[in-house]
Amino acid sequence: MNLRGQESGKEPRRTDWIALFLCGDVMTGRGVDQILAHPSDPMIYEGYMKDARGYVEIAEKVNGPIPRSVAPAYIWGDALDELERMAPDLRIINLETSVTQSDDYWKGKGINYRMHPENIDSITTAKIDVCSLANNHILDWGYAGLKETLETLRRAKTRGVGAGMDLRESESPAIVEIKGKGRVVVFAFGSPTSGVSLSWAATKKRPGVNFLKDFSDDNVQRIRERVKEMKQEGDIAIISIHWGGNWGYNLSQEEIDFAHRLIDEAGVDIIYGHSSHHVKGIEVYHDRLILHGCGDFLNDYEGIGGYEYYRDDLGLMYFASIDPSTGKLAQLQMTPTQIKHFKVNRASRDDALWLAHTLNREGRKFGTRVRLDEDDRLTLSLH
């Protein structure tokens, strides 16, 4: 299989397309928070570690010194230049941490991520527009932690979606107007298959996440009704779903069928799936993009062994261009990245090749393949 692209150039992006940036989990808590300018109290309540600074030390033993009190741009590393180069209309991430000073950690959970609210500039410096919050870490520091996270994002003028102080707020999408092009409507859901607890489900009287109990007919219809209520003609509807386990490439048929039904029956244009610590196969179904698992984009796992086979240090910046007149995927370009020294770096050519092989192997069942371009970026072949 020849993964080096035959063409050295790429099809230029049309100016009427809506260009999106998506990526895997962005975990700026715990060890990452400790190297930022305003670290939280480092005390944590894990069986393995009692001080968040220990994760920094583990990483340094493997890859050398990591600076402290870094500027907010530090953790994004090479990604900032790539974002400026690609100039997406909308930037969406899954924020895999609570943003709070709350000490009310969720008892018995085992792992509790938090970032100090004064470090929110580490998100705004990348001009992130929407943070999906429907995941298994947003309530790590209790309801007070969730409330402060929501308030901090609001003050930073960054939209949080998929969690709220009641069911209505947790279900409400982020609606973003792209000047001269149209609107993007983003919903977010958390599935128990990724470790989101039923006890975290928002209700009419309780804060929490927009909980997706199962992949049943009832939930297809529930989402269909919400999309129909909010989506106008010409809008692009994105469903962010935190689903599936951390490791392994297998996809349940239930998940695949659910994604297909959201496209066929609910009017969804993009399925933005995350939770896995490594990238999974890409699917294009009826010309709509399904990212089954985006991998981790930033975390503090550097130096922790056990799953080297999956190369969880490698990630992708997904740049998807959508034709707003049809909702169809027009182009998907991806920039390979590597987490090192608690920041995002451009991946090497060899690592980009590894990602290309992995996506082609896992995409075979969906009939998708990528090519490795001359600049060591990846392009999904749509024809």
C-alpha positions in Angstrom: 0.0 0.0 0.0 1.5 3.3 -1.1 0.7 5.9 1.6 2.8 8.7 0.1 0.4 10.8 -1.8 0.8 10.8 -5.6 -0.1 14.5 -5.6 2.1 17.0 -3.7 -0.8 19.5 -3.4 -4.2 19.4 -2.0 -7.6 20.6 -3.3 -8.0 24.1 -2.0 -10.8 24.7 0.5 -13.7 26.6 -1.0 -14.6 29.8 0.8 -18.3 28.8 1.1 -17.5 25.7 3.1 -17.7 25.7 6.9 -14.3 24.7 8.3 -14.2 22.9 11.7 -11.4 22.0 14.1 -12.1 18.9 16.2 -9.7 16.9 18.4 -9.6 14.2 21.0 -9.8 14.8 24.8 -8.1 17.9 26.1 -7.1 17.2 29.7 -5.6 20.3 31.3 -6.0 19.2 34.9 -3.9 17.3 37.4 -0.2 17.2 36.2 -0.8 19.7 33.3 -2.5 22.1 35.7 0.6 21.9 38.0 2.9 23.4 35.3 0.6 26.3 34.5 0.8 29.7 36.1 -1.8 29.1 38.7 -1.6 25.5 39.9 -4.4 24.0 42.0 -3.8 22.5 45.4 -1.8 19.4 44.3 -3.5 17.0 46.7 -5.4 14.2 44.9 -7.1 11.1 46.1 -5.9 8.2 44.0 -4.7 4.9 45.2 -1.5 5.3 43.2 -0.7 9.0 43.7 -1.5 11.6 46.4 0.2 14.6 44.8 -0.6 15.8 41.2 3.0 16.9 40.9 4.0 13.3 40.9 2.7 13.0 37.3 5.1 15.8 36.2 8.0 13.9 37.8 7.1 10.6 36.1 7.1 12.4 32.7 10.4 14.1 33.4 12.0 10.8 34.2 11.3 9.6 30.7 11.7 12.8 28.5 13.6 15.3 30.6 12.7 18.6 32.4 9.3 20.3 31.9 9.2 24.0 32.7 6.9 25.4 35.4 4.6 28.4 35.5 4.4 28.2 31.7 2.6 30.7 29.5 -0.9 29.6 28.5 0.2 29.0 25.0 2.9 26.5 26.1 0.6 23.4 26.3 -0.7 23.9 22.7 2.8 23.9 21.3 2.9 23.5 17.5 -0.9 23.3 17.4 -1.3 27.1 17.6 0.6 27.7 14.4 -1.4 24.9 12.7 -4.7 26.4 13.8 -3.6 29.8 12.4 -2.5 28.1 9.2 -5.8 26.2 8.7 -8.0 29.1 10.0 -11.1 27.0 10.9 -14.3 28.8 11.3 -15.1 27.0 14.5 -13.0 25.3 17.1 -14.5 22.5 19.2 -12.9 20.3 21.9 -13.9 17.8 24.6 -12.7 19.4 27.8 -11.8 16.5 30.0 -11.5 18.2 33.3 -13.4 20.3 35.9 -12.3 23.9 36.1 -12.6 24.7 39.8 -11.1 25.4 43.2 -13.6 23.1 44.8 -12.2 20.5 47.2 -15.4 18.4 47.2 -14.0 15.6 45.2 -16.4 12.8 44.1 -15.8 10.1 46.6 -14.9 6.6 45.4 -14.3 7.7 41.8 -10.6 7.0 42.0 -9.4 9.8 39.6 -10.3 13.4 39.9 -9.2 16.0 37.3 -9.3 19.7 38.0 -7.7 22.8 36.5 -7.5 26.1 38.4 -10.0 28.7 37.0 -7.3 31.2 36.6 -5.7 28.9 34.1 -8.7 29.2 31.8 -6.5 31.3 29.5 -4.9 28.0 28.5 -8.1 27.3 26.7 -8.9 30.8 25.4 -5.4 31.3 24.0 -6.3 28.6 21.4 -9.5 30.5 20.6 -11.6 27.5 21.5 -15.3 28.3 20.7 -17.1 25.3 22.1 -16.2 22.9 24.9 -18.1 19.6 25.2 -18.5 18.9 28.9 -20.6 15.6 28.7 -17.8 13.3 29.9 -16.7 11.3 32.8 -14.6 13.9 34.5 -16.7 17.1 34.5 -18.2 16.3 38.0 -14.9 15.0 39.5 -15.1 17.8 42.1 -18.8 17.7 42.8 -21.7 20.0 41.9 -19.8 23.0 43.1 -17.0 22.1 40.7 -19.4 21.9 37.8 -21.0 25.2 38.7 -17.7 26.9 38.8 -16.6 25.3 35.5 -19.8 26.6 33.8 -19.3 30.1 35.3 -15.6 30.2 34.3 -16.4 29.3 30.7 -19.1 31.9 30.5 -16.8 34.6 31.8 -14.2 33.5 29.2 -16.9 33.7 26.5 -16.4 30.0 25.6 -19.5 28.0 25.2 -19.9 24.9 27.3 -22.3 22.2 26.1 -23.6 18.9 27.5 -23.6 19.7 31.2 -25.6 22.2 33.2 -27.3 23.1 36.5 -30.4 21.2 35.4 -31.7 19.0 32.5 -32.8 21.9 30.4 -29.3 23.5 30.5 -27.5 20.3 29.9 -29.6 19.5 26.8 -29.2 22.9 25.3 -26.9 23.0 22.3 -24.3 25.6 21.5 -25.4 27.5 18.4 -22.7 29.4 16.6 -23.3 31.7 13.6 -20.5 31.6 11.0 -20.7 35.0 9.3 -21.7 34.7 5.7 -21.9 30.9 5.8 -24.5 29.7 8.2 -25.0 28.2 11.7 -23.4 25.3 13.5 -25.5 23.6 16.2 -23.5 21.5 18.7 -25.1 19.0 21.1 -23.2 16.8 23.6 -24.0 13.6 25.3 -22.2 11.3 27.8 -22.6 7.5 27.6 -22.1 5.0 30.5 -20.0 3.0 28.1 -17.3 5.6 28.7 -17.7 5.6 32.5 -20.2 8.4 32.9 -22.3 7.4 35.9 -26.1 7.4 36.0 -25.7 9.4 39.2 -24.2 12.2 37.1 -27.3 12.5 34.9 -28.9 16.0 35.0 -32.5 16.1 36.0 -35.1 18.9 36.3 -33.9 19.4 39.8 -30.3 18.3 39.8 -27.1 19.5 38.0 -25.2 17.1 35.8 -24.5 15.9 32.3 -26.7 15.3 29.3 -26.8 11.5 29.9 -27.3 9.0 27.1 -28.6 6.0 28.9 -28.4 3.6 25.9 -28.5 3.5 22.1 -32.2 2.7 22.0 -35.0 3.8 19.6 -36.2 6.1 22.4 -32.9 8.0 22.4 -32.8 8.2 18.7 -36.2 9.8 18.8 -35.2 12.0 21.7 -32.2 13.4 19.8 -34.3 13.7 16.6 -36.8 15.9 18.5 -34.1 18.1 19.9 -32.3 18.5 16.6 -35.6 19.2 14.8 -36.4 21.8 17.4 -33.1 23.7 17.1 -31.8 23.0 13.6 -32.9 25.4 10.8 -32.5 25.0 7.1 -28.8 25.3 6.1 -27.6 24.5 9.7 -24.9 21.9 10.4 -25.8 19.7 13.4 -23.0 18.1 15.3 -23.5 15.4 18.0 -20.5 15.1 20.4 -20.6 11.8 22.2 -18.3 10.6 25.0 -18.6 6.8 24.4 -16.7 3.5 24.5 -13.8 2.3 26.5 -10.3 3.8 26.8 -8.5 1.1 24.9 -9.1 -1.1 21.9 -10.1 -0.6 18.3 -13.3 -2.7 18.3 -16.5 -0.8 17.8 -19.8 -2.2 18.9 -22.4 -2.7 16.2 -24.8 -0.9 18.5 -22.7 2.2 18.4 -22.3 2.0 14.6 -26.0 1.5 14.1 -26.8 4.4 16.5 -24.5 6.8 14.6 -26.1 5.7 11.3 -29.6 6.3 12.7 -28.7 9.7 14.0 -27.8 10.7 10.4 -30.7 8.9 8.7 -33.4 9.8 11.1 -32.3 12.7 13.3 -30.8 15.1 10.8 -27.3 14.9 12.3 -24.4 15.9 10.0 -21.3 15.0 12.1 -20.8 12.4 14.8 -17.9 13.6 17.0 -17.0 10.6 19.2 -14.3 10.6 21.9 -13.2 8.7 25.1 -10.7 6.3 23.6 -7.1 7.2 24.5 -6.0 6.5 20.9 -7.5 7.2 17.4 -10.1 4.9 16.0 -11.3 4.3 12.5 -13.0 7.0 10.4 -16.3 6.4 8.7 -18.2 8.4 6.1 -21.8 7.4 6.0 -24.2 9.0 3.5 -21.5 11.7 3.0 -21.5 12.5 6.7 -18.4 12.3 8.9 -18.3 9.8 11.8 -15.3 10.1 14.1 -15.7 7.0 16.3 -12.8 7.9 18.5 -10.5 10.9 18.3 -7.9 9.8 20.8 -6.2 12.0 23.4 -5.0 15.4 22.3 -3.4 16.5 25.6 -3.0 14.7 28.9 -0.5 14.0 31.7 0.0 10.3 30.9 3.6 10.8 29.6 5.9 8.2 31.1 3.0 5.9 32.3 3.5 2.5 30.7 1.2 -0.4 29.9 -0.5 0.4 26.6 2.4 1.3 24.3 0.9 -0.7 21.5 -1.8 1.9 21.0 0.6 4.9 20.9 -1.7 7.1 23.1 0.9 9.8 22.8 -0.1 10.3 19.2 -3.2 12.3 18.1 -4.7 14.2 15.3 -6.0 17.7 14.6 -9.1 17.0 12.5 -9.9 19.8 10.0 -13.3 19.0 8.5 -14.8 21.2 5.8 -18.6 20.9 5.4 -20.8 22.1 2.5 -23.5 24.0 4.4 -25.9 23.8 1.4 -26.0 20.0 1.8 -24.4 19.1 5.2 -22.0 16.8 3.4 -18.4 16.3 4.2 -16.4 18.1 1.5 -12.8 17.6 2.8 -11.0 16.1 5.8 -7.4 17.0 6.5 -5.6 15.8 9.6 -2.4 17.0 11.3 -0.6 14.3 13.3 0.6 15.3 16.8 2.5 13.9 19.7 2.2 14.8 23.4 5.7 15.4 24.8 6.8 17.6 27.7 3.1 18.2 28.5 2.5 20.0 25.2 1.3 19.3 21.7 4.0 18.8 19.1 4.0 18.0 15.4 4.5 14.3 15.0 7.5 12.9 13.1 7.2 11.5 9.6 7.5 8.0 11.0 4.7 8.6 13.5 2.5 10.2 10.8 3.1 7.0 8.8 2.1 4.9 11.8 -1.1 6.9 12.1 -1.9 6.5 8.4 -1.4 2.7 8.6 -3.7 2.6 11.7 -6.4 4.7 10.1 -6.3 2.6 6.9 -6.4 -0.7 8.8 -9.3 0.4 11.0 -11.1 2.2 8.1 -11.1 -0.9 5.9 -14.4 -2.1 7.2 -15.9 1.3 6.4 -14.3 1.7 3.0 -12.2 4.7 4.1 -8.5 5.4 3.5 -6.2 8.2 4.1 -3.1 9.3 2.2 0.1 10.7 3.8 0.9 13.9 1.9 4.3 15.3 1.2 4.1 17.6 4.2 3.4 14.7 6.6 -0.3 15.6 7.0 -3.1 13.2 6.2 -6.0 13.6 3.8 -9.1 11.4 3.7 -9.8 10.1 0.2 -13.4 10.9 -0.5 -13.6 9.5 -4.1 
